[in-house]
Amino acid sequence: MKVYRTACPLNCWDQCSFIVTVKDNTVISIEPDPAQKITGRFICAKGRKHISRLRRPDRLTVPLVKTASGFQPIPWPEALALAASKIKEALNRYGPLSLLHYYDSGHGGLLKNIESRFFSALGGCTVHKGSLCWSAGLAAQTYDFGAALSHALDDLYNSRLIIIWGRNPAATARHQLPFILKARQKGARLVVIDPLHTATAALADEHISPRPASDGALALGMAHLIIKEKLLDEAFIRERSSGFAAYRKMVEDYPPEKVAAITGLPVGQIIGLARLYATTGPAAILLGYGLQRHSNSGNTIRAIDALAALTGNIGVPGGGVSYANFQVAPYIDSSLLEGEDLKPQRRYYPKPCLAAALQHQLKDPPVQVAYISRANPLTQVGDSAALKQAFAAIPFKIVSELFMTDTAAADLVLPCTAFLEEEDLYYNSMSHCYLNYGPKIIDPPGQCRHEYEIMQALARELGATGFPQLPAEELLAKLILPLTREKGITLQQLKAGPLLLPGAKAVPWRHGPFATADGKFNFYAPAAENEGGTALPHYQAPRELSNSRLHQQGYRYWFVTPHPADSIHSAHRLPGEAKRPRVYLSPQLAEEHGLAQGDRARVSSPRGFLEAEVSLSPKIPPATVMVYEGWWEHSGAAVNNLTSGELTDLGNQAALYDCLCKIEKV
């Protein structure tokens, strides 16, 4: 028996630290590491599934090439030579912008990001900006504060009021929940704002359920009342903010009566929430991703940030607007990862608009080779049907994967290692500030290779001299040199176990200036205006949800696709799993369409459809159809066949929740 320390690589708020026990190259158990004080008491079902994923018989273990008769095994030397020849042909004929690099967060290891340097060493590539999941909120908080930073979880013990807005930690951030519940035991009042009656809402003192995408109007209506009743922190506004006069004038147009009509909430509930937040300090707001998956979502986050500034709930223990936490990232050499010293050419497109970009924008030069890793875009990007069609037109596609996903069915499939089969480093930009070293713990099955090793071999084939040929350990040490210089932390220290970033701020913005251009919280953000947005956090009705033409065509229901508790995106929806997709409806909506528990329903949008079994729940709002995201095509319930490739107002974010549907019995 051997025991190792590592961390979960999943794209999750919690990023648990693990104790892994191994015997004869087989993982016996994965348990929480008590040295990590946030996640050290338990691990979730997703973490425990790592063992079964490692052992699945359908792991990709040899390179595969698509032929006229299907996929055939190909030796690594031939696979690398084929990939290199296609890349070289594209470079010689069209230049580096004919290479498309698509990646996401399917694996959270630091070394995975060295792929960006590989393409820089080739001269550059076409690559995305923005994200599918959280960039609208990041852009919003960058405009307001200068950076997205969160309070430490145990700072909630200083809160008298906690508002969880558009987040369901009972399902998606399980290690946050004990801190929330303990704060409540210590006397904090808990309010959940969410159109859905989630597991977290069931724990709250009050659940407020506004119409989807109306949260920005709710925040502006609260601000209207707070200003009118002079429930302000005058000192914070005067000394630590800018643009308040313009903001105050704007919110005059959001009296509670108008906001009630937009949100569907009673006037008294809006007034009560505003007074509660303004008078029950310190008050913490915990924001979720659901808020910023609508077309108006960036300004929604900005409107909520402004509430904290109005009431002085910024820079104080127990306060804050916590969304993301970029405290570790500045101590990583991102320039080395990106290859900025190689001065690459880059052509950008908005990530959610990949299909439209391939069909219309990326023509000069056309994309000739696509390299996809850590991602399954054919199920995760909106308007999947359009993306499948656009992908089919790319002459050669290379995918690095563990399993034969919908996206992996490309031209060349390269089997990669799982997190316990490779060396890497892990840290979190969503919640806590722990860093974890991850050693290679077991040997991979078959011929699987670490993506870093794949890139090294391709660089040698192509003569790309700007790509490092160092062992993984040496490269990791170089990547954390800023951490070593500024905090005295070395790779050897990280090998000893999980380490909390020295000097991590439990209460951001407590002292000193904000990171904005003027050093103040920006009610009015010139940076947003300069980048094509609006300087004030205005409310605008969501584009598709308020589309009267679609309503007339029968698309009358909100189609929402939240994260389930047992999976991260498409990672745990492998073929052969017992769990089946469900369409969740209120009993009222089901009765209207002649549907009963267990019936099969077709849900369709202007872009596509899915079919799944009906499950009735009184917790689903009457005009809502809910299907958990992540299902592959084989399930018949791939949700992004219905969603659009539209963008949010800020941050080049996917507006996946801005989707109307209709439903019928199969």
ABEGO torsion letter per residue (X at the ends): XBBBBBBBABBBAAGBBBBBBBBGGBBABBBBBAABAAAAABBBAAAAAAAAAAABAABBABBBBBBAAEBBBBBAAAAAAAAAAAAAAAAAAAEAAABBBBBBAABABAAAAAAAAAAAAAGEBBBBBEBAAAAAAAAAAAAAAGBBBBBBAAAAAABABBBBBGBBAAAABAAAAAAAAAAAAAGBBBBBBBABBBAAAAABABBBBBBBGAAAAAAAAAAAAAAAAGABBAAAAAAABBGAAAAAAAAAABBAAAAAAAAGBBAAAAAAAAAAAAABOBBBBBBBAAAAABAAAAAAAAAAAAAAAAAGABGBBGBEBBABBBAAAAABBAAAAAGAAAGBBBBBBBAAAAAAAAAAABAOBBBABBBBBGBBAAAABBGAAAAAAAAAABABBBBBBABBBAAABBABBBBBBBAAABBBBBBBAABBABBBBBBBABBBBEABBBAAAAAAAAAAAAGBAABBABBAAAAAAAAAAAAAAAAGBBAAAAAAEBBBBBGBBABBGABEBBABAAGBBBABBAAAAAAGBBABBBBBBBAAAABAAAAAAGBABBBBBBBBAABBEAAAABBGBABBBBBBBBAAAAAAAGBBBGBBBBBBBAAEBBBBBBBBBAABBAABBBBBBGBBAAAGABAAAABBABBBABGGBBBAABBBBBBBBX
